[in-house]
Amino acid sequence: MYFRWAAALNRMFSNVVMRAASSPNEEGDRTGFLNRAFKYVYAIRRVGKHLKAWHRPTYYAVKWVLFGSIFAGIAFAI
């Protein structure tokens, strides 16, 4: 890479993000954090898809209440 800051950013991305997303290829390799967390995140997504298929207005109400709660939590934390 031409710029040092870009090379440093590339190395940081490779070391941190790609390591967190790693999957085991050989015996003894560890599974990355993102792959382990995906199990729980996907379970939440399945509940959301089921709710959306059941009743779309309820799905959007729950969705915006969650977004509002996250925003309010961040706003009050600051």
KEKEPA-326520 format. One record per residue: residue number from 1; x, y, z of N, C-alpha, C, O in turn; residue in three letters. Coordinates in nm, 2 decimals. Layout:
REM residues N
@i = NUM&n.xx = X&n.yy = Y&n.zz = Z&ca.xx = X&ca.yy = Y&ca.zz = Z&c.xx = X&c.yy = Y&c.zz = Z&o.xx = X&o.yy = Y&o.zz = Z&aa = ALA;
...
//
This chain:
REM residues 78
@i = 1&n.xx = 0.08&n.yy = -0.12&n.zz = 0.00&ca.xx = 0.00&ca.yy = 0.00&ca.zz = 0.00&c.xx = 0.09&c.yy = 0.12&c.zz = 0.00&o.xx = 0.20&o.yy = 0.12&o.zz = 0.06&aa = MET;
@i = 2&n.xx = 0.04&n.yy = 0.23&n.zz = -0.06&ca.xx = 0.12&ca.yy = 0.35&ca.zz = -0.08&c.xx = 0.13&c.yy = 0.43&c.zz = 0.05&o.xx = 0.23&o.yy = 0.48&o.zz = 0.09&aa = TYR;
@i = 3&n.xx = 0.01&n.yy = 0.45&n.zz = 0.12&ca.xx = 0.00&ca.yy = 0.53&ca.zz = 0.24&c.xx = 0.02&c.yy = 0.44&c.zz = 0.36&o.xx = -0.03&o.yy = 0.33&o.zz = 0.37&aa = PHE;
@i = 4&n.xx = 0.10&n.yy = 0.49&n.zz = 0.46&ca.xx = 0.13&ca.yy = 0.41&ca.zz = 0.58&c.xx = 0.00&c.yy = 0.39&c.zz = 0.66&o.xx = -0.02&o.yy = 0.29&o.zz = 0.72&aa = ARG;
@i = 5&n.xx = -0.08&n.yy = 0.50&n.zz = 0.67&ca.xx = -0.20&ca.yy = 0.49&ca.zz = 0.75&c.xx = -0.30&c.yy = 0.39&c.zz = 0.69&o.xx = -0.37&o.yy = 0.32&o.zz = 0.76&aa = TRP;
@i = 6&n.xx = -0.30&n.yy = 0.37&n.zz = 0.56&ca.xx = -0.39&ca.yy = 0.27&ca.zz = 0.49&c.xx = -0.34&c.yy = 0.13&c.zz = 0.52&o.xx = -0.41&o.yy = 0.04&o.zz = 0.55&aa = ALA;
@i = 7&n.xx = -0.20&n.yy = 0.12&n.zz = 0.52&ca.xx = -0.14&ca.yy = -0.01&ca.zz = 0.55&c.xx = -0.17&c.yy = -0.05&c.zz = 0.70&o.xx = -0.20&o.yy = -0.17&o.zz = 0.73&aa = ALA;
@i = 8&n.xx = -0.16&n.yy = 0.05&n.zz = 0.79&ca.xx = -0.19&ca.yy = 0.02&ca.zz = 0.93&c.xx = -0.33&c.yy = -0.02&c.zz = 0.95&o.xx = -0.36&o.yy = -0.11&o.zz = 1.02&aa = ALA;
@i = 9&n.xx = -0.42&n.yy = 0.05&n.zz = 0.88&ca.xx = -0.57&ca.yy = 0.02&ca.zz = 0.89&c.xx = -0.59&c.yy = -0.12&c.zz = 0.83&o.xx = -0.67&o.yy = -0.20&o.zz = 0.89&aa = LEU;
@i = 10&n.xx = -0.53&n.yy = -0.15&n.zz = 0.73&ca.xx = -0.54&ca.yy = -0.29&ca.zz = 0.67&c.xx = -0.49&c.yy = -0.40&c.zz = 0.76&o.xx = -0.56&o.yy = -0.50&o.zz = 0.78&aa = ASN;
@i = 11&n.xx = -0.38&n.yy = -0.37&n.zz = 0.83&ca.xx = -0.32&ca.yy = -0.47&ca.zz = 0.92&c.xx = -0.42&c.yy = -0.48&c.zz = 1.04&o.xx = -0.44&o.yy = -0.59&o.zz = 1.09&aa = ARG;
@i = 12&n.xx = -0.47&n.yy = -0.37&n.zz = 1.09&ca.xx = -0.56&ca.yy = -0.37&ca.zz = 1.21&c.xx = -0.68&c.yy = -0.45&c.zz = 1.17&o.xx = -0.73&o.yy = -0.53&o.zz = 1.25&aa = MET;
@i = 13&n.xx = -0.74&n.yy = -0.43&n.zz = 1.05&ca.xx = -0.86&ca.yy = -0.50&ca.zz = 1.01&c.xx = -0.83&c.yy = -0.65&c.zz = 1.00&o.xx = -0.91&o.yy = -0.73&o.zz = 1.05&aa = PHE;
@i = 14&n.xx = -0.72&n.yy = -0.68&n.zz = 0.94&ca.xx = -0.68&ca.yy = -0.82&ca.zz = 0.93&c.xx = -0.66&c.yy = -0.89&c.zz = 1.06&o.xx = -0.71&o.yy = -1.00&o.zz = 1.08&aa = SER;
@i = 15&n.xx = -0.60&n.yy = -0.82&n.zz = 1.16&ca.xx = -0.57&ca.yy = -0.88&ca.zz = 1.29&c.xx = -0.69&c.yy = -0.89&c.zz = 1.38&o.xx = -0.71&o.yy = -0.99&o.zz = 1.45&aa = ASN;
@i = 16&n.xx = -0.77&n.yy = -0.79&n.zz = 1.38&ca.xx = -0.88&ca.yy = -0.78&ca.zz = 1.47&c.xx = -1.01&c.yy = -0.85&c.zz = 1.41&o.xx = -1.06&o.yy = -0.94&o.zz = 1.47&aa = VAL;
@i = 17&n.xx = -1.06&n.yy = -0.79&n.zz = 1.30&ca.xx = -1.19&ca.yy = -0.83&ca.zz = 1.25&c.xx = -1.18&c.yy = -0.97&c.zz = 1.19&o.xx = -1.27&o.yy = -1.06&o.zz = 1.22&aa = VAL;
@i = 18&n.xx = -1.08&n.yy = -1.00&n.zz = 1.11&ca.xx = -1.08&ca.yy = -1.13&ca.zz = 1.05&c.xx = -1.05&c.yy = -1.24&c.zz = 1.15&o.xx = -1.10&o.yy = -1.35&o.zz = 1.13&aa = MET;
@i = 19&n.xx = -0.98&n.yy = -1.21&n.zz = 1.26&ca.xx = -0.96&ca.yy = -1.31&ca.zz = 1.36&c.xx = -1.09&c.yy = -1.34&c.zz = 1.44&o.xx = -1.11&o.yy = -1.45&o.zz = 1.47&aa = ARG;
@i = 20&n.xx = -1.17&n.yy = -1.24&n.zz = 1.46&ca.xx = -1.29&ca.yy = -1.26&ca.zz = 1.52&c.xx = -1.39&c.yy = -1.34&c.zz = 1.44&o.xx = -1.48&o.yy = -1.40&o.zz = 1.50&aa = ALA;
@i = 21&n.xx = -1.38&n.yy = -1.33&n.zz = 1.31&ca.xx = -1.47&ca.yy = -1.40&ca.zz = 1.22&c.xx = -1.42&c.yy = -1.54&c.zz = 1.18&o.xx = -1.48&o.yy = -1.60&o.zz = 1.09&aa = ALA;
@i = 22&n.xx = -1.31&n.yy = -1.59&n.zz = 1.23&ca.xx = -1.25&ca.yy = -1.71&ca.zz = 1.18&c.xx = -1.33&c.yy = -1.83&c.zz = 1.22&o.xx = -1.40&o.yy = -1.84&o.zz = 1.32&aa = SER;
@i = 23&n.xx = -1.31&n.yy = -1.93&n.zz = 1.13&ca.xx = -1.38&ca.yy = -2.06&ca.zz = 1.16&c.xx = -1.27&c.yy = -2.17&c.zz = 1.16&o.xx = -1.16&o.yy = -2.15&o.zz = 1.10&aa = SER;
@i = 24&n.xx = -1.29&n.yy = -2.27&n.zz = 1.24&ca.xx = -1.19&ca.yy = -2.37&ca.zz = 1.26&c.xx = -1.17&c.yy = -2.45&c.zz = 1.13&o.xx = -1.26&o.yy = -2.50&o.zz = 1.07&aa = PRO;
@i = 25&n.xx = -1.04&n.yy = -2.47&n.zz = 1.09&ca.xx = -1.01&ca.yy = -2.54&ca.zz = 0.97&c.xx = -0.95&c.yy = -2.68&c.zz = 1.00&o.xx = -0.96&o.yy = -2.77&o.zz = 0.93&aa = ASN;
@i = 26&n.xx = -0.87&n.yy = -2.68&n.zz = 1.11&ca.xx = -0.81&ca.yy = -2.80&ca.zz = 1.16&c.xx = -0.84&c.yy = -2.83&c.zz = 1.30&o.xx = -0.90&o.yy = -2.75&o.zz = 1.37&aa = GLU;
@i = 27&n.xx = -0.81&n.yy = -2.95&n.zz = 1.34&ca.xx = -0.83&ca.yy = -2.99&ca.zz = 1.48&c.xx = -0.76&c.yy = -2.89&c.zz = 1.57&o.xx = -0.64&o.yy = -2.88&o.zz = 1.55&aa = GLU;
@i = 28&n.xx = -0.82&n.yy = -2.84&n.zz = 1.67&ca.xx = -0.75&ca.yy = -2.75&ca.zz = 1.77&c.xx = -0.77&c.yy = -2.60&c.zz = 1.73&o.xx = -0.74&o.yy = -2.52&o.zz = 1.82&aa = GLY;
@i = 29&n.xx = -0.82&n.yy = -2.57&n.zz = 1.61&ca.xx = -0.84&ca.yy = -2.43&ca.zz = 1.58&c.xx = -0.96&c.yy = -2.38&c.zz = 1.65&o.xx = -1.06&o.yy = -2.45&o.zz = 1.68&aa = ASP;
@i = 30&n.xx = -0.95&n.yy = -2.25&n.zz = 1.69&ca.xx = -1.06&ca.yy = -2.19&ca.zz = 1.77&c.xx = -1.16&c.yy = -2.12&c.zz = 1.68&o.xx = -1.12&o.yy = -2.07&o.zz = 1.57&aa = ARG;
@i = 31&n.xx = -1.29&n.yy = -2.12&n.zz = 1.72&ca.xx = -1.39&ca.yy = -2.05&ca.zz = 1.64&c.xx = -1.39&c.yy = -1.90&c.zz = 1.69&o.xx = -1.38&o.yy = -1.88&o.zz = 1.81&aa = THR;
@i = 32&n.xx = -1.40&n.yy = -1.81&n.zz = 1.60&ca.xx = -1.40&ca.yy = -1.67&ca.zz = 1.63&c.xx = -1.52&c.yy = -1.62&c.zz = 1.70&o.xx = -1.62&o.yy = -1.69&o.zz = 1.70&aa = GLY;
@i = 33&n.xx = -1.51&n.yy = -1.51&n.zz = 1.77&ca.xx = -1.62&ca.yy = -1.45&ca.zz = 1.85&c.xx = -1.75&c.yy = -1.43&c.zz = 1.76&o.xx = -1.86&o.yy = -1.45&o.zz = 1.80&aa = PHE;
@i = 34&n.xx = -1.73&n.yy = -1.37&n.zz = 1.64&ca.xx = -1.84&ca.yy = -1.34&ca.zz = 1.55&c.xx = -1.92&c.yy = -1.46&c.zz = 1.51&o.xx = -2.04&o.yy = -1.46&o.zz = 1.51&aa = LEU;
@i = 35&n.xx = -1.85&n.yy = -1.57&n.zz = 1.49&ca.xx = -1.92&ca.yy = -1.70&ca.zz = 1.45&c.xx = -1.99&c.yy = -1.75&c.zz = 1.57&o.xx = -2.10&o.yy = -1.81&o.zz = 1.56&aa = ASN;
@i = 36&n.xx = -1.94&n.yy = -1.74&n.zz = 1.69&ca.xx = -2.01&ca.yy = -1.79&ca.zz = 1.81&c.xx = -2.13&c.yy = -1.70&c.zz = 1.84&o.xx = -2.23&o.yy = -1.75&o.zz = 1.88&aa = ARG;
@i = 37&n.xx = -2.12&n.yy = -1.57&n.zz = 1.82&ca.xx = -2.23&ca.yy = -1.48&ca.zz = 1.85&c.xx = -2.34&c.yy = -1.49&c.zz = 1.75&o.xx = -2.45&o.yy = -1.46&o.zz = 1.78&aa = ALA;
@i = 38&n.xx = -2.31&n.yy = -1.53&n.zz = 1.63&ca.xx = -2.41&ca.yy = -1.54&ca.zz = 1.52&c.xx = -2.52&c.yy = -1.63&c.zz = 1.56&o.xx = -2.63&o.yy = -1.61&o.zz = 1.52&aa = PHE;
@i = 39&n.xx = -2.49&n.yy = -1.74&n.zz = 1.63&ca.xx = -2.59&ca.yy = -1.83&ca.zz = 1.68&c.xx = -2.71&c.yy = -1.76&c.zz = 1.75&o.xx = -2.82&o.yy = -1.79&o.zz = 1.73&aa = LYS;
@i = 40&n.xx = -2.67&n.yy = -1.67&n.zz = 1.84&ca.xx = -2.77&ca.yy = -1.60&ca.zz = 1.92&c.xx = -2.84&c.yy = -1.48&c.zz = 1.83&o.xx = -2.96&o.yy = -1.46&o.zz = 1.85&aa = TYR;
@i = 41&n.xx = -2.76&n.yy = -1.42&n.zz = 1.75&ca.xx = -2.82&ca.yy = -1.31&ca.zz = 1.67&c.xx = -2.92&c.yy = -1.37&c.zz = 1.57&o.xx = -3.02&o.yy = -1.31&o.zz = 1.55&aa = VAL;
@i = 42&n.xx = -2.88&n.yy = -1.48&n.zz = 1.51&ca.xx = -2.97&ca.yy = -1.54&ca.zz = 1.41&c.xx = -3.10&c.yy = -1.59&c.zz = 1.48&o.xx = -3.21&o.yy = -1.59&o.zz = 1.42&aa = TYR;
@i = 43&n.xx = -3.10&n.yy = -1.63&n.zz = 1.61&ca.xx = -3.22&ca.yy = -1.68&ca.zz = 1.68&c.xx = -3.31&c.yy = -1.56&c.zz = 1.69&o.xx = -3.43&o.yy = -1.57&o.zz = 1.68&aa = ALA;
@i = 44&n.xx = -3.26&n.yy = -1.44&n.zz = 1.72&ca.xx = -3.34&ca.yy = -1.32&ca.zz = 1.73&c.xx = -3.40&c.yy = -1.28&c.zz = 1.59&o.xx = -3.52&o.yy = -1.24&o.zz = 1.58&aa = ILE;
@i = 45&n.xx = -3.32&n.yy = -1.30&n.zz = 1.49&ca.xx = -3.37&ca.yy = -1.27&ca.zz = 1.35&c.xx = -3.48&c.yy = -1.37&c.zz = 1.31&o.xx = -3.58&o.yy = -1.32&o.zz = 1.25&aa = ARG;
@i = 46&n.xx = -3.47&n.yy = -1.49&n.zz = 1.35&ca.xx = -3.58&ca.yy = -1.59&ca.zz = 1.32&c.xx = -3.71&c.yy = -1.55&c.zz = 1.39&o.xx = -3.82&o.yy = -1.56&o.zz = 1.34&aa = ARG;
@i = 47&n.xx = -3.70&n.yy = -1.50&n.zz = 1.52&ca.xx = -3.82&ca.yy = -1.45&ca.zz = 1.59&c.xx = -3.88&c.yy = -1.34&c.zz = 1.52&o.xx = -4.00&o.yy = -1.33&o.zz = 1.50&aa = VAL;
@i = 48&n.xx = -3.80&n.yy = -1.24&n.zz = 1.47&ca.xx = -3.84&ca.yy = -1.13&ca.zz = 1.39&c.xx = -3.91&c.yy = -1.17&c.zz = 1.26&o.xx = -4.02&o.yy = -1.11&o.zz = 1.23&aa = GLY;
@i = 49&n.xx = -3.86&n.yy = -1.26&n.zz = 1.19&ca.xx = -3.92&ca.yy = -1.31&ca.zz = 1.07&c.xx = -4.05&c.yy = -1.38&c.zz = 1.10&o.xx = -4.15&o.yy = -1.36&o.zz = 1.02&aa = LYS;
@i = 50&n.xx = -4.06&n.yy = -1.45&n.zz = 1.20&ca.xx = -4.19&ca.yy = -1.52&ca.zz = 1.24&c.xx = -4.29&c.yy = -1.41&c.zz = 1.28&o.xx = -4.41&o.yy = -1.42&o.zz = 1.24&aa = HIS;
@i = 51&n.xx = -4.25&n.yy = -1.31&n.zz = 1.35&ca.xx = -4.34&ca.yy = -1.20&ca.zz = 1.39&c.xx = -4.39&c.yy = -1.13&c.zz = 1.27&o.xx = -4.51&o.yy = -1.09&o.zz = 1.26&aa = LEU;
@i = 52&n.xx = -4.30&n.yy = -1.10&n.zz = 1.17&ca.xx = -4.34&ca.yy = -1.03&ca.zz = 1.05&c.xx = -4.43&c.yy = -1.11&c.zz = 0.97&o.xx = -4.53&o.yy = -1.05&o.zz = 0.91&aa = LYS;
@i = 53&n.xx = -4.41&n.yy = -1.24&n.zz = 0.96&ca.xx = -4.51&ca.yy = -1.32&ca.zz = 0.88&c.xx = -4.64&c.yy = -1.33&c.zz = 0.95&o.xx = -4.75&o.yy = -1.35&o.zz = 0.88&aa = ALA;
@i = 54&n.xx = -4.64&n.yy = -1.33&n.zz = 1.08&ca.xx = -4.77&ca.yy = -1.34&ca.zz = 1.16&c.xx = -4.85&c.yy = -1.21&c.zz = 1.15&o.xx = -4.97&o.yy = -1.22&o.zz = 1.12&aa = TRP;
@i = 55&n.xx = -4.79&n.yy = -1.09&n.zz = 1.17&ca.xx = -4.86&ca.yy = -0.97&ca.zz = 1.18&c.xx = -4.77&c.yy = -0.85&c.zz = 1.15&o.xx = -4.70&o.yy = -0.81&o.zz = 1.25&aa = HIS;
@i = 56&n.xx = -4.77&n.yy = -0.80&n.zz = 1.03&ca.xx = -4.67&ca.yy = -0.69&ca.zz = 1.00&c.xx = -4.68&c.yy = -0.57&c.zz = 1.08&o.xx = -4.57&o.yy = -0.52&o.zz = 1.12&aa = ARG;
@i = 57&n.xx = -4.80&n.yy = -0.51&n.zz = 1.11&ca.xx = -4.80&ca.yy = -0.39&ca.zz = 1.20&c.xx = -4.74&c.yy = -0.42&c.zz = 1.33&o.xx = -4.67&o.yy = -0.33&o.zz = 1.39&aa = PRO;
@i = 58&n.xx = -4.76&n.yy = -0.53&n.zz = 1.39&ca.xx = -4.70&ca.yy = -0.56&ca.zz = 1.52&c.xx = -4.55&c.yy = -0.57&c.zz = 1.51&o.xx = -4.47&o.yy = -0.52&o.zz = 1.59&aa = THR;
@i = 59&n.xx = -4.50&n.yy = -0.63&n.zz = 1.40&ca.xx = -4.36&ca.yy = -0.64&ca.zz = 1.37&c.xx = -4.30&c.yy = -0.50&c.zz = 1.37&o.xx = -4.19&o.yy = -0.47&o.zz = 1.43&aa = TYR;
@i = 60&n.xx = -4.36&n.yy = -0.41&n.zz = 1.29&ca.xx = -4.30&ca.yy = -0.27&ca.zz = 1.28&c.xx = -4.31&c.yy = -0.19&c.zz = 1.41&o.xx = -4.22&o.yy = -0.11&o.zz = 1.44&aa = TYR;
@i = 61&n.xx = -4.42&n.yy = -0.22&n.zz = 1.49&ca.xx = -4.43&ca.yy = -0.15&ca.zz = 1.61&c.xx = -4.32&c.yy = -0.20&c.zz = 1.71&o.xx = -4.25&o.yy = -0.11&o.zz = 1.77&aa = ALA;
@i = 62&n.xx = -4.29&n.yy = -0.33&n.zz = 1.71&ca.xx = -4.19&ca.yy = -0.38&ca.zz = 1.80&c.xx = -4.05&c.yy = -0.33&c.zz = 1.75&o.xx = -3.96&o.yy = -0.29&o.zz = 1.83&aa = VAL;
@i = 63&n.xx = -4.03&n.yy = -0.33&n.zz = 1.62&ca.xx = -3.90&ca.yy = -0.28&ca.zz = 1.56&c.xx = -3.87&c.yy = -0.14&c.zz = 1.60&o.xx = -3.76&o.yy = -0.11&o.zz = 1.64&aa = LYS;
@i = 64&n.xx = -3.97&n.yy = -0.05&n.zz = 1.59&ca.xx = -3.95&ca.yy = 0.09&ca.zz = 1.62&c.xx = -3.94&c.yy = 0.11&c.zz = 1.77&o.xx = -3.87&o.yy = 0.21&o.zz = 1.81&aa = TRP;
@i = 65&n.xx = -4.00&n.yy = 0.03&n.zz = 1.85&ca.xx = -3.99&ca.yy = 0.05&ca.zz = 1.99&c.xx = -3.84&c.yy = 0.01&c.zz = 2.03&o.xx = -3.78&o.yy = 0.07&o.zz = 2.12&aa = VAL;
@i = 66&n.xx = -3.79&n.yy = -0.10&n.zz = 1.97&ca.xx = -3.65&ca.yy = -0.14&ca.zz = 2.00&c.xx = -3.55&c.yy = -0.04&c.zz = 1.96&o.xx = -3.46&o.yy = 0.00&o.zz = 2.03&aa = LEU;
@i = 67&n.xx = -3.57&n.yy = 0.02&n.zz = 1.83&ca.xx = -3.48&ca.yy = 0.13&ca.zz = 1.79&c.xx = -3.49&c.yy = 0.25&c.zz = 1.88&o.xx = -3.39&o.yy = 0.31&o.zz = 1.91&aa = PHE;
@i = 68&n.xx = -3.61&n.yy = 0.28&n.zz = 1.92&ca.xx = -3.63&ca.yy = 0.40&ca.zz = 2.01&c.xx = -3.56&c.yy = 0.37&c.zz = 2.15&o.xx = -3.50&o.yy = 0.46&o.zz = 2.21&aa = GLY;
@i = 69&n.xx = -3.57&n.yy = 0.25&n.zz = 2.20&ca.xx = -3.51&ca.yy = 0.21&ca.zz = 2.32&c.xx = -3.36&c.yy = 0.22&c.zz = 2.32&o.xx = -3.29&o.yy = 0.27&o.zz = 2.41&aa = SER;
@i = 70&n.xx = -3.30&n.yy = 0.17&n.zz = 2.21&ca.xx = -3.16&ca.yy = 0.18&ca.zz = 2.19&c.xx = -3.11&c.yy = 0.32&c.zz = 2.18&o.xx = -3.02&o.yy = 0.36&o.zz = 2.24&aa = ILE;
@i = 71&n.xx = -3.19&n.yy = 0.40&n.zz = 2.10&ca.xx = -3.15&ca.yy = 0.55&ca.zz = 2.09&c.xx = -3.16&c.yy = 0.62&c.zz = 2.22&o.xx = -3.08&o.yy = 0.70&o.zz = 2.26&aa = PHE;
@i = 72&n.xx = -3.27&n.yy = 0.59&n.zz = 2.30&ca.xx = -3.29&ca.yy = 0.65&ca.zz = 2.43&c.xx = -3.18&c.yy = 0.61&c.zz = 2.53&o.xx = -3.13&o.yy = 0.69&o.zz = 2.60&aa = ALA;
@i = 73&n.xx = -3.14&n.yy = 0.48&n.zz = 2.52&ca.xx = -3.04&ca.yy = 0.44&ca.zz = 2.61&c.xx = -2.91&c.yy = 0.50&c.zz = 2.58&o.xx = -2.83&o.yy = 0.54&o.zz = 2.67&aa = GLY;
@i = 74&n.xx = -2.88&n.yy = 0.52&n.zz = 2.45&ca.xx = -2.75&ca.yy = 0.59&ca.zz = 2.42&c.xx = -2.76&c.yy = 0.74&c.zz = 2.46&o.xx = -2.66&o.yy = 0.79&o.zz = 2.51&aa = ILE;
@i = 75&n.xx = -2.87&n.yy = 0.80&n.zz = 2.43&ca.xx = -2.89&ca.yy = 0.94&ca.zz = 2.47&c.xx = -2.88&c.yy = 0.97&c.zz = 2.62&o.xx = -2.82&o.yy = 1.06&o.zz = 2.66&aa = ALA;
@i = 76&n.xx = -2.94&n.yy = 0.88&n.zz = 2.70&ca.xx = -2.93&ca.yy = 0.90&ca.zz = 2.84&c.xx = -2.80&c.yy = 0.86&c.zz = 2.90&o.xx = -2.76&o.yy = 0.91&o.zz = 3.01&aa = PHE;
@i = 77&n.xx = -2.72&n.yy = 0.78&n.zz = 2.83&ca.xx = -2.59&ca.yy = 0.74&ca.zz = 2.88&c.xx = -2.49&c.yy = 0.85&c.zz = 2.86&o.xx = -2.39&o.yy = 0.86&o.zz = 2.93&aa = ALA;
@i = 78&n.xx = -2.52&n.yy = 0.94&n.zz = 2.76&ca.xx = -2.43&ca.yy = 1.05&ca.zz = 2.73&c.xx = -2.46&c.yy = 1.16&c.zz = 2.82&o.xx = -2.40&o.yy = 1.26&o.zz = 2.82&aa = ILE;
//
